[in-house]
Amino acid sequence: FRDSWGVPHIYARTEDDLYYTFGYVQAQDRLWQMDFNRRAAEGKLAEVLGKDLYDTDLFFRVVGLARAANATLQQLDQKTKRVCEQFAKGVNSAIGDMKRDNNLPI
């Protein structure tokens, strides 16, 4: 639930519920930032912000943040992978709810 200041408080019975809900809340509050950072790491900012960011995209593609993240993901232990999967499920659930309510960020 969120308190009177909008601060989320998460109470969970299982770790899966905790990480799922954390992903959901994170997406509610920061989906635009999450998408922006993903696009930056993948070198895809110019797709949405224009050709002036081509050089920035090229830099991030050469640096290879997305490749490094994917390689790291493959090496995670099962528990950490499960945490990431539950978090992602929560994010995707929030996105689905935002789409349904026509309330996606820019």
Buried (B, 14 or more C-beta within 10 A) or exposed (E): EEEEEEEBEEEEEEEBBBBBBBBBBBBBBBBEEBBBEEBBBBBBBBEEEEEEBEEBBEEBBEEEBBEEEEEEEEEEEEEEEBBBBBBBBBBBBBBEBBEEEEEEEE
